[in-house]
Amino acid sequence: MTHKTALVIGATGLIGRHLVDELIASSRFTRVIALTRKPLLIDSTKFENHLVDFEQLENFATLFTADALFSCLGTTKKQVGSIEAQRRVDLDCQYRAAKIGREHGISEYFLVSSSGANANSPSAYLKMKGQLEEKILALDFPRSVIFRPSLLLGKRAEPRFGEDIAAKVMPLLKYIPFLNTYRPITGQQVAAKMAAVAEAEGKGKESYTLNQIFT
């Protein structure tokens, strides 16, 4: 198996931090690069961390020298103050990163989206996620993989009060058959699935719904 370089954005988040560990442990990837706003201290000879301004990603295009790009970037409306500001992170920044990666020869792209993502959704959040998926697929990477988890559980650097409440209630949904697809999942479970999928060779367009991520 040819050894590859992985590039991760959103590496300090709930999924991304676990994903970096998974990729470092992977036999397929011999180099793992994380682009972050703040330093990410990891003791591994396989790991590199570069600080970037996500509003000016074009200025860091030379860092997009990799075989696979993993996008776990995301924020909340509450954190940034408006849905427009959230779109700049969750849609615009992720799309710019993907576009730069495609232009620089990255052949595999792995995206964390959301359960229910739909460009025509009345929900601003799910519409945004659906629009991003469409824009990513239009870039026509040789391999595009989309993961659609539901509510994410785990310890965040910045706790989210609403998610803390939902995390106590939503696990009960697994006992209600028609709501089962909305049950929560841990960031570590999503990261492990992403790394397992990336470990195998593949091409074309793939997607994994919540139930498929659990398996």
C-alpha positions as CSV (number, residue, x, y, z in Angstrom):
1,M,0.0,0.0,0.0
2,T,1.4,3.4,-1.0
3,H,2.0,5.7,1.9
4,K,0.0,9.0,1.8
5,T,-0.2,12.5,3.3
6,A,-3.4,13.5,5.1
7,L,-4.4,17.2,5.5
8,V,-7.0,18.0,8.2
9,I,-9.0,21.2,8.8
10,G,-11.1,21.5,11.9
11,A,-8.4,19.5,13.7
12,T,-9.1,21.1,17.1
13,G,-12.8,20.2,17.1
14,L,-14.7,17.3,18.6
15,I,-14.2,15.0,15.6
16,G,-11.1,16.5,14.1
17,R,-8.9,16.0,17.3
18,H,-9.8,12.3,17.4
19,L,-9.4,12.0,13.6
20,V,-5.8,13.3,13.8
21,D,-5.0,10.6,16.4
22,E,-6.6,8.0,14.1
23,L,-4.7,9.1,11.1
24,I,-1.4,9.1,13.0
25,A,-2.1,5.5,13.9
26,S,-3.0,4.6,10.4
27,S,-0.7,2.5,8.3
28,R,-1.8,4.2,5.1
29,F,-0.8,7.8,6.1
30,T,2.9,8.5,6.9
31,R,2.3,12.3,7.3
32,V,-0.6,14.1,8.9
33,I,-0.8,17.9,8.5
34,A,-3.3,20.0,10.5
35,L,-4.2,23.5,9.5
36,T,-5.5,25.4,12.6
37,R,-6.0,28.9,14.1
38,K,-4.4,27.9,17.4
39,P,-1.5,25.6,18.0
40,L,-2.3,21.9,18.3
41,L,0.5,20.2,20.3
42,I,0.8,16.5,19.4
43,D,4.0,14.5,20.0
44,S,4.4,12.5,16.8
45,T,7.1,12.4,14.1
46,K,4.2,12.0,11.6
47,F,2.4,15.2,12.6
48,E,2.8,18.8,11.4
49,N,0.8,21.8,12.5
50,H,0.5,25.0,10.5
51,L,-1.3,28.1,11.8
52,V,-3.5,29.7,9.1
53,D,-6.1,32.4,8.7
54,F,-9.2,30.6,7.4
55,E,-10.5,33.9,5.9
56,Q,-7.4,34.1,3.8
57,L,-6.8,30.5,2.9
58,E,-5.5,31.4,-0.6
59,N,-2.4,32.8,1.1
60,F,-1.6,29.3,2.4
61,A,-2.3,27.4,-0.8
62,T,1.2,25.9,-0.8
63,L,0.3,23.9,2.4
64,F,-2.3,22.0,0.4
65,T,0.2,19.4,-0.8
66,A,-1.4,16.1,0.2
67,D,-3.2,13.1,-1.0
68,A,-6.3,13.3,1.1
69,L,-8.2,16.3,2.6
70,F,-10.4,15.8,5.7
71,S,-12.8,18.6,6.5
72,C,-14.2,18.6,10.1
73,L,-14.5,22.4,10.3
74,G,-17.6,23.8,11.9
75,T,-19.1,26.3,14.4
76,T,-22.5,27.3,15.8
77,K,-24.7,30.3,15.3
78,K,-24.4,31.1,19.0
79,Q,-20.6,31.1,18.9
80,V,-20.3,33.5,15.9
81,G,-23.5,35.6,16.4
82,S,-25.5,35.0,13.2
83,I,-26.3,32.4,10.5
84,E,-24.4,34.5,8.0
85,A,-21.3,34.3,10.1
86,Q,-21.8,30.6,10.5
87,R,-22.1,30.2,6.8
88,R,-18.7,31.8,6.3
89,V,-17.1,29.0,8.4
90,D,-19.3,26.0,7.7
91,L,-19.8,26.6,4.0
92,D,-17.5,29.3,2.6
93,C,-14.3,28.3,4.4
94,Q,-14.8,24.6,3.8
95,Y,-15.5,25.1,0.1
96,R,-12.5,27.4,-0.4
97,A,-10.3,24.7,1.3
98,A,-11.7,22.0,-0.9
99,K,-11.3,24.1,-4.1
100,I,-7.7,24.9,-3.3
101,G,-7.1,21.3,-2.5
102,R,-8.6,20.2,-5.8
103,E,-6.5,22.8,-7.7
104,H,-3.4,21.4,-6.0
105,G,-4.0,17.8,-6.9
106,I,-5.6,16.4,-3.8
107,S,-7.5,13.3,-5.0
108,E,-9.5,12.2,-2.0
109,Y,-11.8,14.4,0.0
110,F,-13.6,13.5,3.3
111,L,-16.4,15.8,4.6
112,V,-18.3,15.8,7.9
113,S,-21.8,17.0,7.0
114,S,-25.0,16.4,8.9
115,S,-27.9,14.1,9.1
116,G,-30.7,15.7,7.2
117,A,-28.5,17.9,5.0
118,N,-30.5,19.2,2.1
119,A,-30.0,22.2,-0.1
120,N,-33.8,22.8,-0.2
121,S,-34.4,22.4,3.5
122,P,-36.4,25.1,5.4
123,S,-33.8,24.8,8.2
124,A,-31.0,27.3,7.6
125,Y,-28.4,24.9,9.1
126,L,-29.4,21.8,7.1
127,K,-29.8,23.9,3.9
128,M,-26.2,25.2,4.4
129,K,-24.9,21.7,4.9
130,G,-26.8,20.5,1.8
131,Q,-25.4,23.4,-0.3
132,L,-21.9,22.6,0.8
133,E,-22.3,19.0,-0.2
134,E,-23.5,20.0,-3.7
135,K,-20.6,22.4,-4.1
136,I,-18.1,19.8,-3.0
137,L,-19.4,17.1,-5.3
138,A,-19.3,19.6,-8.2
139,L,-15.5,19.9,-7.7
140,D,-15.4,16.3,-8.9
141,F,-12.6,14.9,-6.7
142,P,-11.6,11.4,-7.9
143,R,-12.9,10.3,-4.5
144,S,-15.4,12.2,-2.4
145,V,-16.7,10.8,0.9
146,I,-19.5,12.4,2.9
147,F,-20.4,11.5,6.5
148,R,-23.7,12.5,8.0
149,P,-23.8,12.1,11.7
150,S,-26.5,13.5,14.1
151,L,-25.9,15.3,17.4
152,L,-22.3,14.8,18.4
153,L,-21.4,13.8,22.0
154,G,-18.0,14.3,23.6
155,K,-15.9,16.8,25.6
156,R,-15.5,20.1,23.7
157,A,-12.9,22.8,24.4
158,E,-15.8,25.2,24.5
159,P,-18.9,23.6,26.1
160,R,-22.3,24.2,24.4
161,F,-25.1,24.4,26.9
162,G,-27.9,23.4,24.5
163,E,-26.0,20.3,23.4
164,D,-25.3,19.3,27.0
165,I,-29.1,19.2,27.6
166,A,-29.8,17.4,24.3
167,A,-27.0,14.9,25.1
168,K,-29.0,13.8,28.1
169,V,-32.3,13.5,26.2
170,M,-31.4,12.3,22.8
171,P,-29.9,8.9,23.7
172,L,-33.5,7.9,24.6
173,L,-34.4,8.2,20.9
174,K,-32.8,4.9,20.1
175,Y,-35.8,3.3,21.9
176,I,-38.2,5.0,19.5
177,P,-38.0,3.2,16.1
178,F,-39.0,6.1,13.9
179,L,-36.6,8.5,15.7
180,N,-33.7,6.1,15.8
181,T,-31.9,7.8,12.9
182,Y,-31.5,11.0,15.1
183,R,-29.8,9.3,18.0
184,P,-26.5,10.9,19.0
185,I,-23.0,9.7,18.3
186,T,-19.6,10.5,19.8
187,G,-17.0,12.5,17.9
188,Q,-14.6,9.6,18.4
189,Q,-17.0,7.2,16.7
190,V,-17.2,9.4,13.7
191,A,-13.5,9.9,13.6
192,A,-12.9,6.2,13.8
193,K,-15.3,5.5,10.9
194,M,-13.6,8.3,8.8
195,A,-10.2,6.8,9.3
196,A,-11.4,3.2,8.6
197,V,-13.0,4.4,5.3
198,A,-9.8,6.4,4.4
199,E,-7.6,3.4,5.2
200,A,-9.1,1.5,2.2
201,E,-8.6,2.5,-1.4
202,G,-11.6,3.9,-3.2
203,K,-12.9,6.2,-5.9
204,G,-16.1,8.0,-7.0
205,K,-18.7,9.4,-4.6
206,E,-19.5,7.7,-1.3
207,S,-21.7,8.7,1.6
208,Y,-22.4,7.3,5.1
209,T,-25.5,7.9,7.0
210,L,-25.7,7.8,10.8
211,N,-26.5,4.0,11.0
212,Q,-23.6,3.3,8.6
213,I,-21.2,5.3,10.7
214,F,-22.2,3.3,13.8
215,T,-21.3,0.0,12.1
